[in-house]
């Protein structure tokens, strides 16, 4: 297990987030029916993408797997299915 007492934190400006979304929308060659947004960080980018890709359906997904409710606590990777 990694030492989580000093996790690597990557901070993005709003401009950087918007530019990443614009780049994705321009390089995208697929059609999507909806966007699934991860709460606690993914809602704003999902709304930006929904406008850029003209997708009205945005579904929030909340992930509960943390070791505690302390800010920046260790988060377990969610398991969505068997490999």
Buried (B, 14 or more C-beta within 10 A) or exposed (E): EEEEEEEEEEEEEEEEEBEBBEEBBEEEEEEEEEBEBBEEEBEEBBBBBBEBBEBEEBEEEEBEEEEEEEEEEBBEEEEEEEE
